[in-house]
Amino acid sequence: MKPNRPSQTALLIARTTLFWSFDAEAATLIPPGAAEVTRWIIEATDPNAAVTIARMQRPIVRAASRLIERILLPGITIHYLLRKKYIAEVAAEALARGVRQVAVIAAGFDSLTYQLHRQFPEVLFVEIDHPATQSVKRAVLESRGSVGPNLGFLAVDLSATPLAEAMKAEPRWNPSAPTLWIAEGLLMYLDESDVVSIMKTISAPGNSASELVFTFMCTRGGHVAFRRRGWLISRLLRWSGEPFRWGIAADALPAFTEACGLRTVEIVEPGELRRRYVPASLEAHLPPADGDTLCRARVVPPSPKPPEKRALGFMAGKMDVRGDIVHASPWLESGEPKRSE
Ligand SMILES: C[S@@+](CC[C@H](N)C(=O)[O-])C[C@H]1O[C@@H](n2cnc3c(N)ncnc32)[C@H](O)[C@@H]1O
């Protein structure tokens, strides 16, 4: 990120949300209220917002925009809507099973917590984001929307301040309570050591009712890039000051998260998102934006201390090679993560 300038990729995602809200079919993929919030953001950040928004609705401009997308990164703008839909479903599930803390790391201009905090006043929602992005969003929501006391904001540069340290600034935050963590479109911009630090902070309390849903760049042949036009997008991102830094192959991800105390339960690739959510009529002109992939992972509870050697004969349970008792947990039963391509 360039200092003192809101994230350009977050702005791009906001613009594409508003763009698709003018398409009757694609608009069904956008949650109620999200288009209005993104319009506020555009009005606050674009001095010619009225012209930009009017242009977005002109057939010729829409056709040209889609052509440019096809040349640059086909399918990416609908992909943004789809990954948000998946995350909204994970959030709905978590709230339904009683999670009362939700943290969105690098929320950008996404409006999920803004919508949810009004529906669930008993749940604490916290957005953590770079100060340059968050200051814009916060001012917009406070001036044009109505922000309740259960929506907190933490302005933090995660490359300078560890997440664990940052969370201390929210006095209502309970680190050991069941929590849903969301990190959409963030980890690829961080160094691996920062990714590990974030994952370990999330898993440290060992609460197996907590989970993390995140996106990552799925590498092939070691390159952290989109599969189509990867070199071109990487250049544009470098130029905008937001280059990709971290990615991992889908096959290697479960071992990586496990080492950070998180068990991967599902990996969802762009093609699968399309199959799940996109109406057939929209699908015809949209290739999947391969590379940007979703993962859902649950916190692994700490294993109990190794028993005294002489007590082993009386213990029921399986032992692993280190002598730890391996307990079945409802979260961990499934063994292999589901992988949906
Ligand atoms: C691609 S946007 C994603 C925004 C949002 N999650 C979404 O998907 O719509 C990247 C986000 O990462 C945030 N970000 C990038 N580097 C960061 C850093 N070092 N510390 C905190 N946030 C950072 C930006 O401010 C921005 O909100």
The ligand as an SDF file (V2000), in Angstrom:
LIG
                    3D

 27 29  0  0  0  0  0  0  0  0999 V2000
   -7.8290   -6.1450   -2.0650 C   0  0  0  0  0  0  0  0  0  0  0  0
   -8.3140   -5.1220   -0.7460 S   0  0  0  0  0  0  0  0  0  0  0  0
   -9.4940   -6.1920    0.0030 C   0  0  0  0  0  0  0  0  0  0  0  0
  -10.5780   -5.4740    0.6940 C   0  0  0  0  0  0  0  0  0  0  0  0
  -11.7440   -6.3340    1.1600 C   0  0  0  0  0  0  0  0  0  0  0  0
  -11.3240   -7.3570    2.0850 N   0  0  0  0  0  0  0  0  0  0  0  0
  -12.4420   -6.9430   -0.0400 C   0  0  0  0  0  0  0  0  0  0  0  0
  -12.0960   -8.0540   -0.4220 O   0  0  0  0  0  0  0  0  0  0  0  0
  -13.3270   -6.2610   -0.5770 O   0  0  0  0  0  0  0  0  0  0  0  0
   -6.9020   -5.2130    0.3000 C   0  0  0  0  0  0  0  0  0  0  0  0
   -7.1140   -4.6910    1.7070 C   0  0  0  0  0  0  0  0  0  0  0  0
   -5.9230   -4.9850    2.4520 O   0  0  0  0  0  0  0  0  0  0  0  0
   -5.6120   -3.8700    3.2320 C   0  0  0  0  0  0  0  0  0  0  0  0
   -4.1710   -3.9130    3.4940 N   0  0  0  0  0  0  0  0  0  0  0  0
   -3.1730   -4.0740    2.6110 C   0  0  0  0  0  0  0  0  0  0  0  0
   -1.9810   -4.0470    3.2460 N   0  0  0  0  0  0  0  0  0  0  0  0
   -2.2540   -3.8660    4.5630 C   0  0  0  0  0  0  0  0  0  0  0  0
   -1.4600   -3.7370    5.7330 C   0  0  0  0  0  0  0  0  0  0  0  0
   -0.1360   -3.7680    5.6670 N   0  0  0  0  0  0  0  0  0  0  0  0
   -2.0710   -3.5640    6.9230 N   0  0  0  0  0  0  0  0  0  0  0  0
   -3.4140   -3.5130    6.9980 C   0  0  0  0  0  0  0  0  0  0  0  0
   -4.2330   -3.6400    5.9200 N   0  0  0  0  0  0  0  0  0  0  0  0
   -3.6560   -3.8070    4.7310 C   0  0  0  0  0  0  0  0  0  0  0  0
   -6.0330   -2.6790    2.4060 C   0  0  0  0  0  0  0  0  0  0  0  0
   -6.2150   -1.5060    3.1830 O   0  0  0  0  0  0  0  0  0  0  0  0
   -7.3380   -3.2030    1.7990 C   0  0  0  0  0  0  0  0  0  0  0  0
   -8.4260   -2.9330    2.6540 O   0  0  0  0  0  0  0  0  0  0  0  0
  1  2  1  0
  2  3  1  0
  2 10  1  0
  3  4  1  0
  4  5  1  0
  5  6  1  0
  5  7  1  0
  7  8  2  0
  7  9  1  0
 10 11  1  0
 11 12  1  0
 11 26  1  0
 12 13  1  0
 13 14  1  0
 13 24  1  0
 14 15  1  0
 14 23  1  0
 15 16  2  0
 16 17  1  0
 17 18  1  0
 17 23  2  0
 18 19  1  0
 18 20  2  0
 20 21  1  0
 21 22  2  0
 22 23  1  0
 24 25  1  0
 24 26  1  0
 26 27  1  0
M  CHG  2   2   1   9  -1
M  END
$$$$
